[in-house]
Amino acid sequence: MVDIRSDASQAIPPAEVEDAELYHPKSWWTKYVFSQDAKIIAIQYSMTATAIGMVALVLSWLMRLQLGFPGTFDFIDADHYYQFITMHGMIMVIYLLTALFLGGFGNYLIPLMVGARDMVFPYANMLSYWLYLLAVLVLAAGFFAPGGPTGAGWTLYPPQAILSGTPGGKDWGILLMLFSLILFIIGFTMGGLNYVVTVLQGRARGMTLMRMPLTIWGIFTATIMALLAFPALFVAAVMMLFDRLLGTSFFMPAIVEMGEQLQQGGGSPILFQHLFWFFGHPEVYIVALPAFGIVSDLISTHARKNIFGYRMMVWAIVIIGALSFIVWAHHMYVSGMNPKFGFFFATTTLIIAVPTAIKVYNWVLTLWRGDIHLSLPMLFALAFIVTFVNGGLTGLFLGNVVVDVPLSDTMFVVAHFHMVMGVAPILVIFGAIYHWYPKVTGRMLNEAMGQIHFWVTFLGAYLIFFPMHYLGLLGIPRRYHELGETAFIPESAHTLNAFISVMALTVGAAQILFLFNLVWSLKKGREAGGNPWRATTLEWQTPQTPPAHGNWGKELPVVYRWAYDYSVPGAAEDFIPQNQPGLGRPTREAAS
Amino acid sequence: MAQSVPTHTGETDERPHGLRGVVADFSSDQRAFKNVSWGKAMMWIFLLSDTFIFGCFLLAYMTARMSTPVPWPNPSEVFALTIGGQEIPLILIAIMTFILISSSGTMAMAVNFGYRRDRRTTAALMLLTAVLGASFVGMQAFEWSKLIAEGVRPWENPWGAAQFGSSFFMITGFHGTHVSFGVLFLLIIARKVWRGDFDTERRGFFTSRKGNYEIVEIMGLYWHFVDLVWVFIFAFFYLW
C-alpha cells in the first residue's frame, strides 16, 4: 500500500517549554477534595453530573407517568409537570451532558492524550469544578424554594418565564435558575480556557495537532464553541434577571397580567430568543462534537483499524463547529421572520448535513473489513451511529421551513432532539465509560451487567422515541400536561403513550443497573492491566494505572506517530503505541 | 523582518514569516503559538470570549433601541454638564475617555519597564494606572448619581424609552465592573512587583507557582481590552 511508509522516524524537536511545575498535595483534603489534579477534578465533575442527571432521569419518569396514565397520579398537576419538563431539559443539556463531556472527559483525557502532566492552570481548573458544584446546588435549591423550581420550559422564553402564571415566575424558581446558569458559565470559562490552552500550548514533543486523537479534536472544538456561545446565554440571563428584579423591559412587551396592565413595555421577546439560540444551537454541537470524537476512537480501537480519512474527520469537526454559529434561527421559524432569513437559515442548516454525512461515511468505512470486536464500547459506538443517523434525518425535516411549521411544537420535535442530542451522545458516554473505566480504576466493568444495560438502553430508547415521531405526525403537541378527549387524537395514541411510559421506566431501571455496575466493579471487577484494549493512544501508555499525579513519572512521553496505527502490515503487533519510536517501523500515518 | 520585541523567554526567532509561518506553527508539535506563554494564551482566549459578552450586550442594546416604539432620549443633552452657566455636551464622558486612554499609556510603559526588570518604576506606573482607572470609576459613579438624581432609573426616565436607563446602567455597569476588577488586580500585581516577587521567584499564595514579569504584560492585555471596549461603548451609546 502506498500510504505505508517503512520508516516513521522523524526528527523530534527538542522540548520548547520546561517541565510544568505541579502542586504537590500534602493532606487528604488537598489530594482528594480540593484537588488540583485534572484526573480527580474529572471524577468530581462526572460524579456531580451523574448525581444531578439522576434527578433529571427521575423527573422524566414522573412526566412519562403523567403522560402515559393521566389522572392516576394526583401530585403531578399542571404546574409540577411544567417544572419537571423545565428542570429535566436544563439539567440534561447543560448540567449533565456539557459538564460530563467537557468537565469530565475533557479533564481526564486532554492532559493524558496530548502527553501533558496536567492542565496548564490547575488552580483555575479546581475553581471551575467548585463553581460548577455551586451552580448545581443553586439549581437544585429550586426544588426546595417557595413556589418550587421554574416551569418556564428549558428555553425560558420571556415574557411568560417571569410572569405569575408560570410556576416560579414570580417566586424563587426563575431567579435560582438564572443565577445557577451564570455561575455555571463563569465556572465553565475557567475550565474551558484550561482545556483550550492545554491543547494549543501544552502538548508533548512530537504531538502535532494533526496527530491528536479525534477525541481531543472533538472536545477542543466544542470547548472553543462553548467559550463563544455561552456569552450569549450569560447576557440573556443577566438581562432577564434585570427584567425580573429591577422591572426593566428588555424582553417585556406591553402586557396585561391577571387583568392588570404591567408597568413594563416596549421590550422584545424575540431578542431573547435570538440570544438564547445563538447559544442554544452551538450547544447542540458542544454536546455532539465530543461524542463524534470519542466514537471515532472507539470504533478505530475496537475494529483494529485506522480511522478512515483522519484529516477529513478533523476538518469536518472544525467546519461543523463554525457552521453551527450561523444556523440558530431555525429554532425560531414560527416566531415570525422575514422569509429571506428563513431561506438563509434553512440553507445553512442543510449544509451542516454535508460534513456530518462525511463523518458517518468515514465511521462506516472504518468498520468496513475491520477486525470488529463486539465489546461493550463497540456496541455503544454502533448504536450511536444508527441513532445519530436517525435523529439526523428527522433534522432534515425540521430544518426546512415549510415542513417545520406544521411539525413545530409537536412530539415529532421531542423525538428528533432526543434521538440526535439526547440518546446519541449518552450512548457515546456509556461507551466511553466502558472504554476508559479500566484506566480510571484499574478494573474492567462487569460484562454481563454491561450487556443487559446495553440492550435494554439501546432497544428501549428506540421503543420510546420511535413511536413519538408517529405521535408528532398525528399532531399531538408537546409540553401538554394532559391531552384529554381531543377529537383528532385516536384512542390508540393513548395506548401508545402508556407503552412509551412503560418503556421509559424500563430504560431508567437499566441505568440503575449501570450505576450499580460502576460501584460493584470498583472492587469486584476483573483486573484490567495498563492497556486492556491494546490501544495506541497515550493515556494507555502511562507507567501506572490509574495514572499517578503528574501522569508520566520522570520523563514526559515523546510522540512518534499518529493515534491510529492499528493492524499495520509488517508490524509485530496489531497496534503501535503513539510513543513507540519509529526507527525502521512502519506507520499508516499519511505522509505530510 | 526581524522582531525585536523583548520577551521573557528570550527565544530566538528563526521560523518562516507570514502565512507560511502560521501554517508551520500550527503543524508543529508542543505549541501552536510559539513564543507565547500559557498565561498569555489564556488571557487572549479569555478576551475573545469576553468580546462576545460585550458584543451581545451592545447588540442587545441596539436591538432594544431600534425596536422600542417610544423616542430615545438625546444623549448629547442627557450627558451634558453645566459648567459656569454653559451647557457643555458630553464633557464628563470626554474627560473619562481621556483618562482611560491615558491609563493605557501608563500601562504600556509599565510593561516596558517590567521587562527591563526595573521593579520600582514598574510598580509606580502600575499604581498610576490603577489610580487613573479608579478615577474613571469614580467619575462614572458621579455620572450615575447625577442621572439618578435627575430621575433616571433602570425601569424609567423622564425623557423617553425606558430601555435607555436599563441599557445604560447595565452596559456601563458591566464595563465599570471590569475596570474595578482591573484596578484590584493592578494593585495586587503592583504589590508583587514592588516586593520583588518576580526577582526572588517567590511562589504564589494560591497556585504555589513562580511568577515572572510577564504577568505585567498579561495584566496589560486585559487593561487595554477594557479600554478598547470603552471606545465602542462610547461610540455606540454616547455618540449615536
Interface residues (C-beta under 8 A of the other chain):
Chain A: I12 P13 A15 E16 V17 E21 Y23 V120 F121 P122 Y123 T189 G192 L193 N194 V196 V197 L200 Q201 G202 R203 A204 R205 G206 M207 T208 L209 M210 R211 L227 L228 F230 P231 A232 F234 V235 A236 V238 M239 F242 L246 G247 T248 S249 F250 Q263 Q264 G265 G266 G267 S268 L271 H274 L275 F278 V559 S592
Chain B: E11 F26 S27 S28 D29 Q30 R31 A32 F33 K34 V36 S37 W38 A41 M42 I45 F46 L48 S49 D50 F52 I53 G55 C56 F57 A60 T63 A64 S67 T68 P69 V70 P154 W155 A161 A162 Q163 G165 S166 M170 F174 F206 T207 S208 R209 K210
